[in-house]
Amino acid sequence: MGSTDSKLNFRKAVIQLTTKTQPVEATDDAFWDQFWADTTTTVQDVFALVPAAEIRAVREESPSNLATLCYKAVEKLVQGAESGCPTEREKQVILNSTRILTRILPYIFEDQDWRGFFWSTVPGAGRAGTDELDDDDGARPLAESLLLAIADLFFCPDFTVHSHKRGPDSVENMQSIDSCEYIWEAGVGFAQSPPLNYIHDLNRTELLRLLLTCFSEAMYLPPTTDTGVLNPWVTFFCSTENRHALPLFTSLLNVVCAYDPVGYGIPYNHLLFSDYREQLVEQAVQILIVTLEHDGGVPNRPPSPSSMEEQESTGPENLFVNYLSRIHREEDFDFILKGLARLLTNPLTQTYLPHSTKKIQFHQELLVLFWKLCDFNKKFLFFVLKSSDVLDILVPILFYLNDARADQSRVGLMHIGVFILLLLSGERNFGVRLNKPYSVHVPMDIPVFTGTHADLLIVVFHKIVTTGHQRLQPLFDCLLTIIVNVSPYLKSLSMVAANKLLHLLEAFSTSWFLFSAAQNHHLVFFLLEAFNNIIQYQFDGNCNLVYAIIRKRNVFHQLANLPSDPASIQKALQRKRKSPDVISRTSSQETVSMEGSHPAVPAEPGTLKTSLVAIPAIDKLTEKSQVSEDGTMVSVPKTDSLQAAHPDQSAAAGTSDTESNSGRDNEDVFYTEAEMERRRLSSASSTSFWAPTPEWVHSWKCKLPLQTIMRLLQVLVPQVEKICIDKGLTDESEILKFLQHGTLVGLLPVPHPILIRKYQANAGTAMWFRTYMWGVVYLRNVDPPIWYDTDVRLFEIQRM
């Protein structure tokens, strides 16, 4: 009965607040206490009992009451952080104030006039009764008081951490507490694992949810290329002003990496009791990826006269980024990598009892966290690539890519997976690691094959290109760049993978595909470059690929003799209109899929998705490096995109013509995908539509790097044909045996230098990551639905 009464009283207080036209005095404690003092409401209750329309009504009609409610709720948190909430009643007040602020903040952020409210100082807000303690920060902006109070409450004994004091009367002094002794979980920089306490986990989760809501102001600002615009909430929280920055960062990272969803291995255990740790881990990983977005700089704060003078060109450094980049002990790297690999692999684990183990849902946040680690901490990246442990990250990523390829609501997941592989492929060790035999056999709906992790990568990429949805086309360049980057190191491709690569070449080199868009020929250049790398540097073990090239030799001859006269171009484009599919959707040899796998399916109707900004073209995403004799990489200066000056050199070096000269990403504006689609359709109907000309075809056709392959065919085809005639052979294995023992030493052109395209960060990808990350956070927080139906401007919410 008690909880029904308290809900009723709480609802009455809300109605009073929304109907009062006169301002309620801040000193009227009897009125304000109704919101937090005697209630036992859950966060779900608060969302149900405080409707959006009423928050907006108070905001418009009695703004001073909304301001006072925010101020009083923050004041409660500040008092709790100072007293350490010794009583149950005080703990309840803190939780209720936390929930109310979580409910209201998005409505503060959606209104431009209110956004500066938390960064203004509240007059007379020196806190009652504790004046002597904080004369120095009596005039703090409300946002700062709120963030510091939340930080203190994360290390509040008997509320969010275990008390170290023994004895009934002892209360730990919150001001002098050393929070480094209260880190939430063992791992990086902390050896003791405190006993699990689900109440502490729940309280931490509530506070993290409020913190995430504070940071979400970013959702209410439109996308911008200006990297100098920082989130003032994140900037302050991750600055030296927050004395708990280090222990909190460590707590969040350790809680995530130490989490084991399978627990004690009892089947169905997740159905018997609620896993409070999982909710905590989800909120922790979301806070980590949001705080690690900025590496410091000037926060975007409404300027006040004093702050105008203070703002230097470089602002305070983000301590979370700083700490992340300074982790260096091998055992810490091992703990992080094993933890992330365990969690990423969790949704792939197969059990004989259906649904008997818990499957986590936060793999997208984990992928962003892995990305941040590799991006900000190069020692971690090298550690990952030092052993075959990197394959424990690769296999789940390939699983997600394959699984999401037909689902338009998961296009963001496809991008982050491909970006991570692009980043890894820039390092020689990644290519070398791919030669490890693949034996795990995660059930994926791909052809069964026997081979290495490189074969798995190629087979999955082929599946994405041939059976993924249309929106994935911008990723084709990235997928093939990854294949080119690893190709010089691939010791022996399986027949299945070799056939898949040639099927891609066949599809991409049809004349209608080459002539139907200004950039399509790049895909052919990438594939030829990969073949050249393997032939020149790994010929000995790759008889399967050489055999596949010989079998499909007509594809290379057709490319070399591609007609470029106007009549042929028109004829090819006519053929395109009859069959507008991207590439032939039937593979050269469709084979049986792995046992236990499920086909990739489109999104369920009604699924929500958030829009993304378009990604930059591949030449903006990557930077070319040449591998020198001793294995070190030398950066290749950017040439003019048409490479008119030295066409002969570019063909020899394999740099080809894969630099964008479309100008599509030289514009400093961002389009959502929907906008890109509209522009594409309108440009298709407009007169300024691009059309292929004989000169254009000739400009890149003369650079096709075909010399190595043509020489190989010239030498080997007659030999293979002679064997077949002499021995009456129709058996592949004999021909493969001959190719295996053959050699082309001295017969091929001089090997070209190996060219690697390394990922490079830029404003375009930074913005893409911001919209993707906040889109994931928006969609994953549905209970309670923190941002649902508010005026979010960073992305559009679309229903499939």
C-alpha positions, 0 to 999 in steps of 0.5 A, a space after each residue: 500500500 505504501 508505494 501506491 500512496 507515495 506514487 499518488 503523492 508524487 503525482 499530486 506534487 507534479 500536478 501542483 507544479 504544472 498548474 501553479 502559475 505563480 513561482 514557488 519560493 525555493 525556501 518552501 521545503 514542504 512543497 519541494 520535499 514532496 518530489 524526493 523525501 517520502 517517495 519510493 518511486 522507481 526510475 520507471 515510475 518517475 518517467 510514467 508520472 512526469 509526462 513530457 507534455 507537462 515538463 514542456 508546459 512548466 518550461 514554457 509557462 512557469 520557467 522559474 518553477 522548473 529552474 527551482 526544481 532543477 536547482 533543488 534537486 542538484 542541491 540534494 545531491 550536493 548535500 548527500 555528497 557532503 554528508 555521505 548519506 548515512 541514513 536510508 532516508 538520505 539514500 532514497 532522497 539522492 536516488 529520487 533526485 537523480 531520477 527526476 534530473 534524468 527525466 528533466 534534463 533532455 527537455 532542458 537541452 532541447 530548448 536552445 534558450 535553456 541550454 545555458 541554464 546549468 552553466 549559469 550561477 544561481 544567485 545566493 546558492 552558497 549552500 545553506 549551513 555549510 557556508 564556511 566549507 565552500 566560500 570558494 565555490 559558492 558561485 559554481 555553475 549548477 552543472 559543475 556542482 551537479 557533476 562534482 556531486 555525482 563524482 563524489 557519490 560514486 565513491 560513497 561508502 555503503 551507498 555505491 562502495 563497501 565501507 572500509 570503516 569497522 565499528 557501528 558509530 564510524 562514518 567516513 568523512 566524504 571530504 578526505 576519502 581516498 577514492 583510489 582505495 574504493 575502485 569498483 573492480 580488480 583489473 588495471 591498476 587495482 588488485 582487490 576485487 570487492 565482494 559483489 553487492 547488487 544494491 551498490 550496482 543498482 545505485 551506481 547504475 542510476 548515477 551513471 544513467 544521470 551522468 550519461 543524460 548530462 553528457 547527452 546535450 550533444 544529441 541536441 546540436 546538429 552535426 558539424 565539422 568543427 572539431 573545436 566544439 566540445 561538450 562542456 559537460 564531458 570537458 569539465 567532468 574529465 578535467 582536473 576539477 574532478 578529483 575522482 577522475 582516475 579511480 572512476 575511469 579505472 572502475 568503469 574500465 575494470 567493471 567492463 573488462 572483468 564482466 563474465 555474462 556466463 557466470 558460474 556456467 549454470 544453464 538458464 541462470 540468467 532467467 532465475 535471477 536478475 543480473 544487476 552487473 550487466 546493467 552496470 556494465 552497459 551504462 559503464 561502457 556507454 559512459 566510457 565511449 562518450 567521455 573518450 570522444 574528445 581529447 581536450 580543447 575548449 568546451 563549447 560553453 555560453 561565453 561569460 565575460 570572465 570565461 572569454 578571457 580564460 579561454 586559451 587556444 588549447 583547453 583542459 586535457 581530457 583525463 580519461 583520454 590521457 589515462 587510456 593512452 598511458 596504460 602500458 603494462 602487458 598484464 593490463 593489456 592482456 586483461 583488457 583484450 581478453 575481457 573485450 574478446 570474451 564479451 564480443 564472442 559471447 553472442 556467438 557461443 553455441 550451446 546444446 540447450 537453446 537460450 541457456 546462456 545469457 547473450 549480451 546486447 552491447 557489442 556495438 559499444 564494445 566495438 567503439 571502445 576497442 576502436 578508442 583503445 587502438 586509436 588513443 593507445 598505439 602500444 595497445 594496438 601493437 600488443 593486440 597484433 603481437 600474438 594471434 589474440 587479435 583473431 579473437 577480435 577478428 572472428 566476432 567482427 566478421 560474424 557481426 558483419 556477416 549477420 548484419 549485412 541484410 539489415 538496414 537498421 544495422 548499417 552503423 554496425 557494418 561501418 564500425 566493424 569495417 573501420 576497425 579492420 581497416 585500422 588493423 590492416 594498416 599494420 603488417 602483423 595483421 596480415 601475417 596473423 591471418 595465415 593461422 588456420 581457421 578451426 573454430 567454426 562459429 556457425 555463419 551462413 557462409 560456404 564451408 571451407 578449409 583454410 585460414 583466417 584470411 580465407 574467412 575474411 575474404 569469404 565474408 567480404 564476398 558475401 557482404 558485396 554480393 548479398 548485402 543491401 544497397 546501402 553498403 556500397 560506400 563500404 566496398 572501397 574499404 573492404 577491398 582496401 583491407 584485402 589489398 593491405 593484407 595481400 602481400 602477407 597471405 601465404 596460401 589462399 584456399 580454392 574457395 577464397 580464390 574463386 570468390 576474389 575472381 568472382 568479384 573481379 568478374 562482377 566489377 569489370 563488366 563494362 556496364 558496371 565500370 561505366 555506370 559511376 565515376 568511381 567504380 573502376 577503383 574497385 578493379 584497381 584494388 583487386 588487380 593490386 591484391 593479385 599483383 601483391 600475391 603473385 609477386 610476394 607470395 607466389 609459392 604457396 598460392 597455386 589455388 589463386 594462380 589456377 583460378 586466374 588461369 581459368 578466368 583469364 578471359 576476364 583479364 583479356 576483356 579488361 585489357 581490351 575494354 572498348 572505349 568508343 561512344 557506341 560501346 559505352 552507350 550499349 553497356 549503359 543500355 544493358 545496365 538499365 535492363 538489370 540495375 542490380 549492383 553486381 551479379 547476385 549469384 556467386 560463381 559456385 554457391 555452396 552449402 552454408 555451415 551447419 547451425 547457421 542462420 541466414 542474414 535477414 532484413 530488419 523487422 518492420 517497425 525497427 527504429 534506426 538512427 541516421 548517420 552522416 556519410 563517410 568520407 571517400 577512401 582516399 580521405 580515410 587513408 594515407 598511403 605508405 610504402 613498405 621499404 626493404 627493411 620492412 619499415 613504412 614510408 609515407 607516400 606524399 599525396 599526388 594530384 588525384 588524376 596523377 597526370 604528371 607521372 602516369 607510368 610511375 603510378 601504374 608501376 607502383 600500384 598506386 593506380 587511380 584509386 584517388 577520388 576526384 569526384 569532389 564528393 567529400 571536399 565539401 565541408 558539409 554533412 549529409 545524413 544518408 537520407 539526404 545523400 539518397 535524395 541528392 543522388 536521385 535529384 542529380 540523376 534526374 538533373 542535367 548536370 548528371 555525370 556521363 562517361 566519355 571515351 577520354 575518361 575511360 582512356 584516362 584510367 584504362 591505360 593505368 590498369 596494372 595488368 602487366 604482371 598478370 598478363 606475363 603470368 598468363 603468357 608463361 603458364 597458360 601454354 604450359 598448362 594446356 600442353 600438360 592437359 593435351 599430353 596427359 589427357 588431364 581433366 583433373 584439377 589436382 594434377 594441374 595444381 601440383 604442377 603450378 605448386 612446383 612451378 616458378 616464375 623467377 626472372 620471368 615477371 616484371 620487377 616487383 613493385 613496392 608494397 603500398 599500404 593504405 593506413 587509416 587516418 582520422 579526419 573531421 569526417 570520421 570524427 563526426 561519423 563516430 559521434 552520430 553513430 555512438 549517440 545513435 547507439 546510446 539513444 536506441 539502447 536506453 529504452 527502459 526508461 526511454 530517456 530521450 524518446 520523443 524529444 527534439 534530437 538534432 544530431 540524427 534523425 530517428 527512422 522507423 524501418 
